[in-house]
Amino acid sequence: MDTIKNAANFVGDKVQSATSGASKEANKEVAKDNNQGVGTRLQAAGDAISDKTSEHKHDAKAEANKQAATH
């Protein structure tokens, strides 16, 4: 039963990681857009950093769940 739970958690964390990665890329594009205001660009840059942190966190959790599911 724990193997199934760990496998499901792995999938969930991989999805969350992918979502964070997509959001990070979108925020990077806004941060680089000279047509946006300075405040918007700074907010997007901060959000991109937060998304990158979230992406790494979910990748690490996914790897832990993968290892737990296979052992």
PQR file with spaces between the fields and no chain letter, atoms N, CA, C, O and H, PARSE charges and radii, in Angstrom:
ATOM       1  N    MET     1       0.819   -1.195    0.000 -0.4000 1.5000
ATOM       2  CA   MET     1       0.000    0.000    0.000 -0.0000 2.0000
ATOM       3  C    MET     1       0.861    1.257    0.000  0.5500 1.7000
ATOM       4  O    MET     1       0.542    2.230   -0.683 -0.5500 1.4000
ATOM       5  N    ASP     2       1.962    1.239    0.771 -0.4000 1.5000
ATOM       6  CA   ASP     2       2.850    2.396    0.789 -0.0000 2.0000
ATOM       7  C    ASP     2       3.479    2.625   -0.575  0.5500 1.7000
ATOM       8  O    ASP     2       3.726    3.769   -0.956 -0.5500 1.4000
ATOM       9  H    ASP     2       2.222    0.448    1.326  0.4000 1.0000
ATOM      10  N    THR     3       3.742    1.552   -1.315 -0.4000 1.5000
ATOM      11  CA   THR     3       4.327    1.688   -2.645 -0.0000 2.0000
ATOM      12  C    THR     3       3.388    2.451   -3.566  0.5500 1.7000
ATOM      13  O    THR     3       3.829    3.308   -4.331 -0.5500 1.4000
ATOM      14  H    THR     3       3.541    0.623   -1.005  0.4000 1.0000
ATOM      15  N    ILE     4       2.103    2.147   -3.499 -0.4000 1.5000
ATOM      16  CA   ILE     4       1.118    2.847   -4.327 -0.0000 2.0000
ATOM      17  C    ILE     4       1.043    4.319   -3.928  0.5500 1.7000
ATOM      18  O    ILE     4       0.972    5.200   -4.786 -0.5500 1.4000
ATOM      19  H    ILE     4       1.745    1.451   -2.878  0.4000 1.0000
ATOM      20  N    LYS     5       1.058    4.575   -2.635 -0.4000 1.5000
ATOM      21  CA   LYS     5       1.004    5.954   -2.145 -0.0000 2.0000
ATOM      22  C    LYS     5       2.239    6.725   -2.603  0.5500 1.7000
ATOM      23  O    LYS     5       2.129    7.863   -3.060 -0.5500 1.4000
ATOM      24  H    LYS     5       1.115    3.860   -1.939  0.4000 1.0000
ATOM      25  N    ASN     6       3.415    6.105   -2.481 -0.4000 1.5000
ATOM      26  CA   ASN     6       4.648    6.768   -2.897 -0.0000 2.0000
ATOM      27  C    ASN     6       4.658    7.018   -4.402  0.5500 1.7000
ATOM      28  O    ASN     6       5.127    8.060   -4.859 -0.5500 1.4000
ATOM      29  H    ASN     6       3.503    5.180   -2.110  0.4000 1.0000
ATOM      30  N    ALA     7       4.143    6.066   -5.167 -0.4000 1.5000
ATOM      31  CA   ALA     7       4.083    6.239   -6.619 -0.0000 2.0000
ATOM      32  C    ALA     7       3.144    7.395   -6.978  0.5500 1.7000
ATOM      33  O    ALA     7       3.451    8.199   -7.858 -0.5500 1.4000
ATOM      34  H    ALA     7       3.762    5.219   -4.796  0.4000 1.0000
ATOM      35  N    ALA     8       2.004    7.471   -6.297 -0.4000 1.5000
ATOM      36  CA   ALA     8       1.067    8.567   -6.548 -0.0000 2.0000
ATOM      37  C    ALA     8       1.678    9.907   -6.155  0.5500 1.7000
ATOM      38  O    ALA     8       1.508   10.902   -6.860 -0.5500 1.4000
ATOM      39  H    ALA     8       1.755    6.818   -5.583  0.4000 1.0000
ATOM      40  N    ASN     9       2.380    9.933   -5.042 -0.4000 1.5000
ATOM      41  CA   ASN     9       3.049   11.161   -4.613 -0.0000 2.0000
ATOM      42  C    ASN     9       4.131   11.574   -5.608  0.5500 1.7000
ATOM      43  O    ASN     9       4.317   12.761   -5.875 -0.5500 1.4000
ATOM      44  H    ASN     9       2.517    9.125   -4.469  0.4000 1.0000
ATOM      45  N    PHE    10       4.843   10.586   -6.154 -0.4000 1.5000
ATOM      46  CA   PHE    10       5.864   10.856   -7.161 -0.0000 2.0000
ATOM      47  C    PHE    10       5.238   11.562   -8.362  0.5500 1.7000
ATOM      48  O    PHE    10       5.746   12.583   -8.827 -0.5500 1.4000
ATOM      49  H    PHE    10       4.691    9.622   -5.936  0.4000 1.0000
ATOM      50  N    VAL    11       4.140   11.014   -8.853 -0.4000 1.5000
ATOM      51  CA   VAL    11       3.465   11.605  -10.015 -0.0000 2.0000
ATOM      52  C    VAL    11       2.993   13.020   -9.686  0.5500 1.7000
ATOM      53  O    VAL    11       3.171   13.939  -10.486 -0.5500 1.4000
ATOM      54  H    VAL    11       3.728   10.185   -8.476  0.4000 1.0000
ATOM      55  N    GLY    12       2.398   13.191   -8.523 -0.4000 1.5000
ATOM      56  CA   GLY    12       1.923   14.516   -8.126 -0.0000 2.0000
ATOM      57  C    GLY    12       3.045   15.531   -8.038  0.5500 1.7000
ATOM      58  O    GLY    12       2.893   16.668   -8.484 -0.5500 1.4000
ATOM      59  H    GLY    12       2.253   12.445   -7.874  0.4000 1.0000
ATOM      60  N    ASP    13       4.172   15.128   -7.465 -0.4000 1.5000
ATOM      61  CA   ASP    13       5.303   16.039   -7.343 -0.0000 2.0000
ATOM      62  C    ASP    13       5.912   16.367   -8.703  0.5500 1.7000
ATOM      63  O    ASP    13       6.360   17.493   -8.921 -0.5500 1.4000
ATOM      64  H    ASP    13       4.295   14.204   -7.103  0.4000 1.0000
ATOM      65  N    LYS    14       5.934   15.401   -9.619 -0.4000 1.5000
ATOM      66  CA   LYS    14       6.452   15.671  -10.958 -0.0000 2.0000
ATOM      67  C    LYS    14       5.547   16.663  -11.690  0.5500 1.7000
ATOM      68  O    LYS    14       6.033   17.534  -12.412 -0.5500 1.4000
ATOM      69  H    LYS    14       5.570   14.486   -9.442  0.4000 1.0000
ATOM      70  N    VAL    15       4.238   16.530  -11.504 -0.4000 1.5000
ATOM      71  CA   VAL    15       3.302   17.475  -12.128 -0.0000 2.0000
ATOM      72  C    VAL    15       3.504   18.875  -11.548  0.5500 1.7000
ATOM      73  O    VAL    15       3.546   19.861  -12.285 -0.5500 1.4000
ATOM      74  H    VAL    15       3.844   15.823  -10.917  0.4000 1.0000
ATOM      75  N    GLN    16       3.629   18.954  -10.227 -0.4000 1.5000
ATOM      76  CA   GLN    16       3.839   20.257   -9.596 -0.0000 2.0000
ATOM      77  C    GLN    16       5.162   20.872  -10.033  0.5500 1.7000
ATOM      78  O    GLN    16       5.249   22.085  -10.221 -0.5500 1.4000
ATOM      79  H    GLN    16       3.596   18.153   -9.628  0.4000 1.0000
ATOM      80  N    SER    17       6.183   20.052  -10.193 -0.4000 1.5000
ATOM      81  CA   SER    17       7.476   20.542  -10.666 -0.0000 2.0000
ATOM      82  C    SER    17       7.345   21.101  -12.073  0.5500 1.7000
ATOM      83  O    SER    17       7.874   22.172  -12.370 -0.5500 1.4000
ATOM      84  H    SER    17       6.112   19.067  -10.040  0.4000 1.0000
ATOM      85  N    ALA    18       6.648   20.386  -12.934 -0.4000 1.5000
ATOM      86  CA   ALA    18       6.458   20.855  -14.312 -0.0000 2.0000
ATOM      87  C    ALA    18       5.664   22.160  -14.347  0.5500 1.7000
ATOM      88  O    ALA    18       5.970   23.057  -15.134 -0.5500 1.4000
ATOM      89  H    ALA    18       6.219   19.516  -12.693  0.4000 1.0000
ATOM      90  N    THR    19       4.657   22.262  -13.503 -0.4000 1.5000
ATOM      91  CA   THR    19       3.854   23.480  -13.429 -0.0000 2.0000
ATOM      92  C    THR    19       4.713   24.656  -12.972  0.5500 1.7000
ATOM      93  O    THR    19       4.625   25.751  -13.526 -0.5500 1.4000
ATOM      94  H    THR    19       4.408   21.534  -12.864  0.4000 1.0000
ATOM      95  N    SER    20       5.534   24.421  -11.966 -0.4000 1.5000
ATOM      96  CA   SER    20       6.425   25.475  -11.474 -0.0000 2.0000
ATOM      97  C    SER    20       7.426   25.885  -12.551  0.5500 1.7000
ATOM      98  O    SER    20       7.742   27.064  -12.706 -0.5500 1.4000
ATOM      99  H    SER    20       5.605   23.531  -11.516  0.4000 1.0000
ATOM     100  N    GLY    21       7.917   24.894  -13.290 -0.4000 1.5000
ATOM     101  CA   GLY    21       8.865   25.190  -14.364 -0.0000 2.0000
ATOM     102  C    GLY    21       8.236   26.044  -15.456  0.5500 1.7000
ATOM     103  O    GLY    21       8.862   26.982  -15.949 -0.5500 1.4000
ATOM     104  H    GLY    21       7.660   23.936  -13.164  0.4000 1.0000
ATOM     105  N    ALA    22       7.020   25.731  -15.831 -0.4000 1.5000
ATOM     106  CA   ALA    22       6.322   26.517  -16.853 -0.0000 2.0000
ATOM     107  C    ALA    22       6.059   27.936  -16.366  0.5500 1.7000
ATOM     108  O    ALA    22       6.221   28.900  -17.114 -0.5500 1.4000
ATOM     109  H    ALA    22       6.511   24.969  -15.430  0.4000 1.0000
ATOM     110  N    SER    23       5.653   28.054  -15.114 -0.4000 1.5000
ATOM     111  CA   SER    23       5.403   29.371  -14.536 -0.0000 2.0000
ATOM     112  C    SER    23       6.692   30.182  -14.469  0.5500 1.7000
ATOM     113  O    SER    23       6.694   31.384  -14.734 -0.5500 1.4000
ATOM     114  H    SER    23       5.522   27.271  -14.506  0.4000 1.0000
ATOM     115  N    LYS    24       7.784   29.515  -14.113 -0.4000 1.5000
ATOM     116  CA   LYS    24       9.090   30.180  -14.041 -0.0000 2.0000
ATOM     117  C    LYS    24       9.455   30.763  -15.399  0.5500 1.7000
ATOM     118  O    LYS    24       9.874   31.917  -15.490 -0.5500 1.4000
ATOM     119  H    LYS    24       7.782   28.539  -13.897  0.4000 1.0000
ATOM     120  N    GLU    25       9.298   29.972  -16.452 -0.4000 1.5000
ATOM     121  CA   GLU    25       9.639   30.441  -17.797 -0.0000 2.0000
ATOM     122  C    GLU    25       8.761   31.620  -18.219  0.5500 1.7000
ATOM     123  O    GLU    25       9.252   32.575  -18.821 -0.5500 1.4000
ATOM     124  H    GLU    25       8.958   29.034  -16.378  0.4000 1.0000
ATOM     125  N    ALA    26       7.481   31.556  -17.909 -0.4000 1.5000
ATOM     126  CA   ALA    26       6.582   32.661  -18.245 -0.0000 2.0000
ATOM     127  C    ALA    26       6.986   33.930  -17.502  0.5500 1.7000
ATOM     128  O    ALA    26       6.993   35.019  -18.077 -0.5500 1.4000
ATOM     129  H    ALA    26       7.083   30.780  -17.421  0.4000 1.0000
ATOM     130  N    ASN    27       7.321   33.785  -16.229 -0.4000 1.5000
ATOM     131  CA   ASN    27       7.740   34.946  -15.439 -0.0000 2.0000
ATOM     132  C    ASN    27       9.060   35.515  -15.933  0.5500 1.7000
ATOM     133  O    ASN    27       9.258   36.730  -15.911 -0.5500 1.4000
ATOM     134  H    ASN    27       7.316   32.901  -15.761  0.4000 1.0000
ATOM     135  N    LYS    28       9.965   34.649  -16.380 -0.4000 1.5000
ATOM     136  CA   LYS    28      11.231   35.130  -16.940 -0.0000 2.0000
ATOM     137  C    LYS    28      10.990   35.977  -18.182  0.5500 1.7000
ATOM     138  O    LYS    28      11.647   36.998  -18.381 -0.5500 1.4000
ATOM     139  H    LYS    28       9.804   33.662  -16.398  0.4000 1.0000
ATOM     140  N    GLU    29      10.053   35.553  -19.009 -0.4000 1.5000
ATOM     141  CA   GLU    29       9.739   36.314  -20.219 -0.0000 2.0000
ATOM     142  C    GLU    29       9.151   37.680  -19.873  0.5500 1.7000
ATOM     143  O    GLU    29       9.491   38.677  -20.509 -0.5500 1.4000
ATOM     144  H    GLU    29       9.519   34.724  -18.847  0.4000 1.0000
ATOM     145  N    VAL    30       8.280   37.734  -18.883 -0.4000 1.5000
ATOM     146  CA   VAL    30       7.715   39.017  -18.450 -0.0000 2.0000
ATOM     147  C    VAL    30       8.821   39.904  -17.887  0.5500 1.7000
ATOM     148  O    VAL    30       8.851   41.105  -18.157 -0.5500 1.4000
ATOM     149  H    VAL    30       8.004   36.923  -18.366  0.4000 1.0000
ATOM     150  N    ALA    31       9.724   39.324  -17.113 -0.4000 1.5000
ATOM     151  CA   ALA    31      10.812   40.093  -16.509 -0.0000 2.0000
ATOM     152  C    ALA    31      11.737   40.686  -17.574  0.5500 1.7000
ATOM     153  O    ALA    31      12.327   41.744  -17.356 -0.5500 1.4000
ATOM     154  H    ALA    31       9.700   38.348  -16.894  0.4000 1.0000
ATOM     155  N    LYS    32      11.867   40.025  -18.708 -0.4000 1.5000
ATOM     156  CA   LYS    32      12.739   40.504  -19.787 -0.0000 2.0000
ATOM     157  C    LYS    32      12.038   41.455  -20.763  0.5500 1.7000
ATOM     158  O    LYS    32      12.687   42.060  -21.617 -0.5500 1.4000
ATOM     159  H    LYS    32      11.387   39.165  -18.885  0.4000 1.0000
ATOM     160  N    ASP    33      10.732   41.581  -20.636 -0.4000 1.5000
ATOM     161  CA   ASP    33       9.935   42.369  -21.584 -0.0000 2.0000
ATOM     162  C    ASP    33      10.066   43.865  -21.297  0.5500 1.7000
ATOM     163  O    ASP    33       9.571   44.358  -20.283 -0.5500 1.4000
ATOM     164  H    ASP    33      10.206   41.089  -19.942  0.4000 1.0000
ATOM     165  N    ASN    34      10.730   44.571  -22.190 -0.4000 1.5000
ATOM     166  CA   ASN    34      10.933   46.018  -22.011 -0.0000 2.0000
ATOM     167  C    ASN    34       9.639   46.816  -22.095  0.5500 1.7000
ATOM     168  O    ASN    34       9.608   47.978  -21.689 -0.5500 1.4000
ATOM     169  H    ASN    34      11.132   44.171  -23.014  0.4000 1.0000
ATOM     170  N    ASN    35       8.579   46.218  -22.610 -0.4000 1.5000
ATOM     171  CA   ASN    35       7.297   46.913  -22.707 -0.0000 2.0000
ATOM     172  C    ASN    35       6.527   46.906  -21.390  0.5500 1.7000
ATOM     173  O    ASN    35       5.526   47.610  -21.253 -0.5500 1.4000
ATOM     174  H    ASN    35       8.605   45.275  -22.940  0.4000 1.0000
ATOM     175  N    GLN    36       6.985   46.121  -20.427 -0.4000 1.5000
ATOM     176  CA   GLN    36       6.340   46.057  -19.112 -0.0000 2.0000
ATOM     177  C    GLN    36       6.936   47.130  -18.201  0.5500 1.7000
ATOM     178  O    GLN    36       8.071   47.565  -18.395 -0.5500 1.4000
ATOM     179  H    GLN    36       7.799   45.549  -20.538  0.4000 1.0000
ATOM     180  N    GLY    37       6.166   47.539  -17.225 -0.4000 1.5000
ATOM     181  CA   GLY    37       6.655   48.512  -16.260 -0.0000 2.0000
ATOM     182  C    GLY    37       7.706   47.886  -15.344  0.5500 1.7000
ATOM     183  O    GLY    37       7.795   46.664  -15.227 -0.5500 1.4000
ATOM     184  H    GLY    37       5.243   47.185  -17.068  0.4000 1.0000
ATOM     185  N    VAL    38       8.486   48.725  -14.707 -0.4000 1.5000
ATOM     186  CA   VAL    38       9.554   48.251  -13.831 -0.0000 2.0000
ATOM     187  C    VAL    38       9.002   47.405  -12.692  0.5500 1.7000
ATOM     188  O    VAL    38       9.563   46.358  -12.366 -0.5500 1.4000
ATOM     189  H    VAL    38       8.414   49.718  -14.802  0.4000 1.0000
ATOM     190  N    GLY    39       7.911   47.850  -12.089 -0.4000 1.5000
ATOM     191  CA   GLY    39       7.314   47.097  -10.981 -0.0000 2.0000
ATOM     192  C    GLY    39       6.855   45.717  -11.417  0.5500 1.7000
ATOM     193  O    GLY    39       7.043   44.735  -10.698 -0.5500 1.4000
ATOM     194  H    GLY    39       7.455   48.700  -12.354  0.4000 1.0000
ATOM     195  N    THR    40       6.257   45.644  -12.587 -0.4000 1.5000
ATOM     196  CA   THR    40       5.792   44.360  -13.123 -0.0000 2.0000
ATOM     197  C    THR    40       6.975   43.443  -13.396  0.5500 1.7000
ATOM     198  O    THR    40       6.933   42.251  -13.092 -0.5500 1.4000
ATOM     199  H    THR    40       6.104   46.441  -13.171  0.4000 1.0000
ATOM     200  N    ARG    41       8.023   44.005  -13.968 -0.4000 1.5000
ATOM     201  CA   ARG    41       9.215   43.199  -14.277 -0.0000 2.0000
ATOM     202  C    ARG    41       9.888   42.688  -13.010  0.5500 1.7000
ATOM     203  O    ARG    41      10.328   41.539  -12.955 -0.5500 1.4000
ATOM     204  H    ARG    41       8.058   44.974  -14.215  0.4000 1.0000
ATOM     205  N    LEU    42       9.967   43.538  -11.998 -0.4000 1.5000
ATOM     206  CA   LEU    42      10.581   43.107  -10.730 -0.0000 2.0000
ATOM     207  C    LEU    42       9.744   42.025  -10.059  0.5500 1.7000
ATOM     208  O    LEU    42      10.286   41.054   -9.530 -0.5500 1.4000
ATOM     209  H    LEU    42       9.610   44.470  -12.043  0.4000 1.0000
ATOM     210  N    GLN    43       8.432   42.192  -10.079 -0.4000 1.5000
ATOM     211  CA   GLN    43       7.544   41.178   -9.492 -0.0000 2.0000
ATOM     212  C    GLN    43       7.709   39.851  -10.227  0.5500 1.7000
ATOM     213  O    GLN    43       7.785   38.796   -9.596 -0.5500 1.4000
ATOM     214  H    GLN    43       7.992   42.981  -10.508  0.4000 1.0000
ATOM     215  N    ALA    44       7.764   39.899  -11.549 -0.4000 1.5000
ATOM     216  CA   ALA    44       7.921   38.681  -12.346 -0.0000 2.0000
ATOM     217  C    ALA    44       9.259   38.011  -12.056  0.5500 1.7000
ATOM     218  O    ALA    44       9.336   36.784  -11.987 -0.5500 1.4000
ATOM     219  H    ALA    44       7.702   40.755  -12.061  0.4000 1.0000
ATOM     220  N    ALA    45      10.309   38.803  -11.887 -0.4000 1.5000
ATOM     221  CA   ALA    45      11.623   38.238  -11.567 -0.0000 2.0000
ATOM     222  C    ALA    45      11.585   37.535  -10.208  0.5500 1.7000
ATOM     223  O    ALA    45      12.122   36.438  -10.054 -0.5500 1.4000
ATOM     224  H    ALA    45      10.246   39.800  -11.943  0.4000 1.0000
ATOM     225  N    GLY    46      10.950   38.171   -9.235 -0.4000 1.5000
ATOM     226  CA   GLY    46      10.813   37.552   -7.921 -0.0000 2.0000
ATOM     227  C    GLY    46       9.987   36.278   -7.977  0.5500 1.7000
ATOM     228  O    GLY    46      10.303   35.288   -7.317 -0.5500 1.4000
ATOM     229  H    GLY    46      10.513   39.061   -9.361  0.4000 1.0000
ATOM     230  N    ASP    47       8.925   36.315   -8.773 -0.4000 1.5000
ATOM     231  CA   ASP    47       8.081   35.121   -8.928 -0.0000 2.0000
ATOM     232  C    ASP    47       8.842   33.997   -9.619  0.5500 1.7000
ATOM     233  O    ASP    47       8.655   32.827   -9.284 -0.5500 1.4000
ATOM     234  H    ASP    47       8.668   37.119   -9.309  0.4000 1.0000
ATOM     235  N    ALA    48       9.697   34.338  -10.581 -0.4000 1.5000
ATOM     236  CA   ALA    48      10.500   33.321  -11.272 -0.0000 2.0000
ATOM     237  C    ALA    48      11.454   32.635  -10.295  0.5500 1.7000
ATOM     238  O    ALA    48      11.649   31.421  -10.356 -0.5500 1.4000
ATOM     239  H    ALA    48       9.849   35.288  -10.853  0.4000 1.0000
ATOM     240  N    ILE    49      12.040   33.415   -9.404 -0.4000 1.5000
ATOM     241  CA   ILE    49      12.938   32.839   -8.386 -0.0000 2.0000
ATOM     242  C    ILE    49      12.159   31.907   -7.468  0.5500 1.7000
ATOM     243  O    ILE    49      12.620   30.812   -7.147 -0.5500 1.4000
ATOM     244  H    ILE    49      11.882   34.401   -9.355  0.4000 1.0000
ATOM     245  N    SER    50      10.984   32.346   -7.050 -0.4000 1.5000
ATOM     246  CA   SER    50      10.137   31.512   -6.190 -0.0000 2.0000
ATOM     247  C    SER    50       9.730   30.224   -6.907  0.5500 1.7000
ATOM     248  O    SER    50       9.727   29.147   -6.310 -0.5500 1.4000
ATOM     249  H    SER    50      10.610   33.236   -7.311  0.4000 1.0000
ATOM     250  N    ASP    51       9.389   30.344   -8.184 -0.4000 1.5000
ATOM     251  CA   ASP    51       9.007   29.163   -8.966 -0.0000 2.0000
ATOM     252  C    ASP    51      10.173   28.191   -9.108  0.5500 1.7000
ATOM     253  O    ASP    51       9.978   26.976   -9.053 -0.5500 1.4000
ATOM     254  H    ASP    51       9.392   31.219   -8.669  0.4000 1.0000
ATOM     255  N    LYS    52      11.373   28.712   -9.288 -0.4000 1.5000
ATOM     256  CA   LYS    52      12.558   27.851   -9.411 -0.0000 2.0000
ATOM     257  C    LYS    52      12.780   27.080   -8.114  0.5500 1.7000
ATOM     258  O    LYS    52      13.097   25.891   -8.142 -0.5500 1.4000
ATOM     259  H    LYS    52      11.532   29.698   -9.332  0.4000 1.0000
ATOM     260  N    THR    53      12.614   27.754   -6.986 -0.4000 1.5000
ATOM     261  CA   THR    53      12.753   27.104   -5.682 -0.0000 2.0000
ATOM     262  C    THR    53      11.705   26.001   -5.534  0.5500 1.7000
ATOM     263  O    THR    53      12.012   24.898   -5.083 -0.5500 1.4000
ATOM     264  H    THR    53      12.356   28.720   -6.964  0.4000 1.0000
ATOM     265  N    SER    54      10.480   26.306   -5.915 -0.4000 1.5000
ATOM     266  CA   SER    54       9.399   25.327   -5.834 -0.0000 2.0000
ATOM     267  C    SER    54       9.670   24.143   -6.759  0.5500 1.7000
ATOM     268  O    SER    54       9.411   22.995   -6.398 -0.5500 1.4000
ATOM     269  H    SER    54      10.230   27.203   -6.282  0.4000 1.0000
ATOM     270  N    GLU    55      10.188   24.424   -7.940 -0.4000 1.5000
ATOM     271  CA   GLU    55      10.509   23.368   -8.896 -0.0000 2.0000
ATOM     272  C    GLU    55      11.537   22.398   -8.306  0.5500 1.7000
ATOM     273  O    GLU    55      11.371   21.181   -8.392 -0.5500 1.4000
ATOM     274  H    GLU    55      10.399   25.357   -8.233  0.4000 1.0000
ATOM     275  N    HIS    56      12.590   22.940   -7.713 -0.4000 1.5000
ATOM     276  CA   HIS    56      13.623   22.097   -7.104 -0.0000 2.0000
ATOM     277  C    HIS    56      13.066   21.298   -5.923  0.5500 1.7000
ATOM     278  O    HIS    56      13.403   20.128   -5.744 -0.5500 1.4000
ATOM     279  H    HIS    56      12.725   23.929   -7.643  0.4000 1.0000
ATOM     280  N    LYS    57      12.218   21.934   -5.127 -0.4000 1.5000
ATOM     281  CA   LYS    57      11.623   21.257   -3.972 -0.0000 2.0000
ATOM     282  C    LYS    57      10.792   20.061   -4.423  0.5500 1.7000
ATOM     283  O    LYS    57      10.895   18.976   -3.851 -0.5500 1.4000
ATOM     284  H    LYS    57      11.944   22.885   -5.272  0.4000 1.0000
ATOM     285  N    HIS    58       9.975   20.260   -5.443 -0.4000 1.5000
ATOM     286  CA   HIS    58       9.126   19.168   -5.931 -0.0000 2.0000
ATOM     287  C    HIS    58       9.947   18.078   -6.615  0.5500 1.7000
ATOM     288  O    HIS    58       9.612   16.897   -6.523 -0.5500 1.4000
ATOM     289  H    HIS    58       9.892   21.142   -5.908  0.4000 1.0000
ATOM     290  N    ASP    59      11.014   18.467   -7.296 -0.4000 1.5000
ATOM     291  CA   ASP    59      11.896   17.457   -7.895 -0.0000 2.0000
ATOM     292  C    ASP    59      12.521   16.577   -6.810  0.5500 1.7000
ATOM     293  O    ASP    59      12.602   15.358   -6.957 -0.5500 1.4000
ATOM     294  H    ASP    59      11.286   19.426   -7.371  0.4000 1.0000
ATOM     295  N    ALA    60      12.957   17.205   -5.728 -0.4000 1.5000
ATOM     296  CA   ALA    60      13.566   16.447   -4.634 -0.0000 2.0000
ATOM     297  C    ALA    60      12.548   15.527   -3.967  0.5500 1.7000
ATOM     298  O    ALA    60      12.859   14.377   -3.656 -0.5500 1.4000
ATOM     299  H    ALA    60      12.891   18.196   -5.608  0.4000 1.0000
ATOM     300  N    LYS    61      11.338   16.027   -3.748 -0.4000 1.5000
ATOM     301  CA   LYS    61      10.294   15.188   -3.152 -0.0000 2.0000
ATOM     302  C    LYS    61       9.922   14.036   -4.078  0.5500 1.7000
ATOM     303  O    LYS    61       9.689   12.915   -3.627 -0.5500 1.4000
ATOM     304  H    LYS    61      11.086   16.961   -4.001  0.4000 1.0000
ATOM     305  N    ALA    62       9.870   14.320   -5.374 -0.4000 1.5000
ATOM     306  CA   ALA    62       9.546   13.271   -6.347 -0.0000 2.0000
ATOM     307  C    ALA    62      10.607   12.179   -6.323  0.5500 1.7000
ATOM     308  O    ALA    62      10.287   10.991   -6.359 -0.5500 1.4000
ATOM     309  H    ALA    62      10.060   15.231   -5.741  0.4000 1.0000
ATOM     310  N    GLU    63      11.858   12.583   -6.264 -0.4000 1.5000
ATOM     311  CA   GLU    63      12.940   11.591   -6.237 -0.0000 2.0000
ATOM     312  C    GLU    63      12.868   10.749   -4.962  0.5500 1.7000
ATOM     313  O    GLU    63      13.077    9.537   -5.011 -0.5500 1.4000
ATOM     314  H    GLU    63      12.118   13.549   -6.234  0.4000 1.0000
ATOM     315  N    ALA    64      12.574   11.378   -3.826 -0.4000 1.5000
ATOM     316  CA   ALA    64      12.434   10.641   -2.578 -0.0000 2.0000
ATOM     317  C    ALA    64      11.282    9.649   -2.654  0.5500 1.7000
ATOM     318  O    ALA    64      11.409    8.513   -2.198 -0.5500 1.4000
ATOM     319  H    ALA    64      12.405   12.362   -3.786  0.4000 1.0000
ATOM     320  N    ASN    65      10.161   10.073   -3.229 -0.4000 1.5000
ATOM     321  CA   ASN    65       9.015    9.175   -3.376 -0.0000 2.0000
ATOM     322  C    ASN    65       9.311    8.034   -4.362  0.5500 1.7000
ATOM     323  O    ASN    65       8.858    6.905   -4.175 -0.5500 1.4000
ATOM     324  H    ASN    65      10.059   10.996   -3.599  0.4000 1.0000
ATOM     325  N    LYS    66      10.067    8.346   -5.397 -0.4000 1.5000
ATOM     326  CA   LYS    66      10.450    7.307   -6.372 -0.0000 2.0000
ATOM     327  C    LYS    66      11.320    6.252   -5.689  0.5500 1.7000
ATOM     328  O    LYS    66      11.111    5.052   -5.867 -0.5500 1.4000
ATOM     329  H    LYS    66      10.436    9.263   -5.549  0.4000 1.0000
ATOM     330  N    GLN    67      12.286    6.707   -4.914 -0.4000 1.5000
ATOM     331  CA   GLN    67      13.159    5.774   -4.204 -0.0000 2.0000
ATOM     332  C    GLN    67      12.371    4.936   -3.204  0.5500 1.7000
ATOM     333  O    GLN    67      12.598    3.732   -3.083 -0.5500 1.4000
ATOM     334  H    GLN    67      12.456    7.682   -4.769  0.4000 1.0000
ATOM     335  N    ALA    68      11.455    5.566   -2.496 -0.4000 1.5000
ATOM     336  CA   ALA    68      10.638    4.839   -1.509 -0.0000 2.0000
ATOM     337  C    ALA    68       9.734    3.824   -2.200  0.5500 1.7000
ATOM     338  O    ALA    68       9.480    2.749   -1.657 -0.5500 1.4000
ATOM     339  H    ALA    68      11.271    6.544   -2.594  0.4000 1.0000
ATOM     340  N    ALA    69       9.250    4.156   -3.388 -0.4000 1.5000
ATOM     341  CA   ALA    69       8.350    3.235   -4.097 -0.0000 2.0000
ATOM     342  C    ALA    69       9.084    2.042   -4.662  0.5500 1.7000
ATOM     343  O    ALA    69       8.487    0.981   -4.844 -0.5500 1.4000
ATOM     344  H    ALA    69       9.456    5.030   -3.830  0.4000 1.0000
ATOM     345  N    THR    70      10.359    2.190   -4.943 -0.4000 1.5000
ATOM     346  CA   THR    70      11.118    1.096   -5.556 -0.0000 2.0000
ATOM     347  C    THR    70      11.857    0.232   -4.528  0.5500 1.7000
ATOM     348  O    THR    70      12.450   -0.785   -4.886 -0.5500 1.4000
ATOM     349  H    THR    70      10.844    3.052   -4.795  0.4000 1.0000
ATOM     350  N    HIS    71      11.822    0.630   -3.269 -0.4000 1.5000
ATOM     351  CA   HIS    71      12.528   -0.153   -2.244 -0.0000 2.0000
ATOM     352  C    HIS    71      11.574   -0.753   -1.245  0.5500 1.7000
ATOM     353  O    HIS    71      12.002   -1.441   -0.318 -0.5500 1.4000
ATOM     354  H    HIS    71      11.340    1.457   -2.978  0.4000 1.0000
